[in-house]
Amino acid sequence: MAKQSTKSSLLVEEKVRQERYEICKVCEYYTWQIKICRKCGCWLPAKTWVKSFSCPINKWGKDLSDEEK
């Protein structure tokens, strides 16, 4: 049987999400009116929560903390 993913295993902590989003908000590709990245097209309030996602221009990366255990 395949292991089920839980919310906590898919999402970063609030602090990490805030750090990621603050980086995005000062980026030249951030569109503040609709909160998207013009480089990847993602809606950043959602993208910054997901552990396996990263910035397309390497300003922040995947959260690999669980994978190292």
C-alpha positions in Angstrom: 0.0 0.0 0.0 1.3 3.5 -0.9 2.1 5.9 1.9 -0.5 8.7 2.1 0.8 12.2 2.1 -0.4 14.4 4.9 -0.8 18.2 4.9 2.2 18.6 7.1 4.4 16.5 4.8 3.5 18.6 1.8 3.6 22.1 3.2 6.4 24.2 4.8 6.1 25.9 8.2 4.5 29.3 8.4 7.9 31.0 9.0 9.4 29.4 5.9 6.4 30.4 3.8 6.7 34.0 5.0 10.4 34.1 4.2 9.7 32.8 0.7 6.9 35.2 0.1 8.9 38.2 1.3 11.6 37.3 -1.2 9.0 37.1 -4.0 7.5 40.4 -3.1 10.7 42.3 -3.8 11.6 40.4 -6.9 11.5 42.1 -10.3 9.1 39.3 -11.6 6.5 39.8 -8.9 3.2 41.3 -10.0 1.7 42.7 -6.8 -1.8 43.4 -8.2 -2.5 39.7 -8.8 0.4 38.2 -6.8 1.8 36.1 -9.6 5.4 35.5 -10.7 5.9 36.6 -14.3 8.7 34.1 -14.7 6.9 30.9 -13.8 3.2 32.1 -13.9 2.4 30.8 -10.4 0.1 32.4 -7.8 2.6 33.0 -5.1 0.4 32.9 -2.0 -0.1 29.2 -2.8 3.3 28.3 -4.3 5.3 29.5 -1.3 3.5 27.0 0.9 4.6 23.8 -1.0 7.8 22.1 0.2 8.7 20.6 -3.2 8.4 23.9 -5.1 11.2 26.3 -5.8 11.9 29.7 -7.3 12.5 29.5 -11.1 15.5 31.9 -10.7 16.9 30.3 -7.5 16.0 32.9 -5.0 14.6 30.2 -2.7 14.6 26.4 -3.0 12.8 23.3 -2.1 12.5 22.5 1.6 14.4 19.2 1.9 14.4 19.1 5.7 12.2 16.0 5.8 14.1 14.2 3.1 17.3 14.3 5.1 15.9 12.3 8.0 
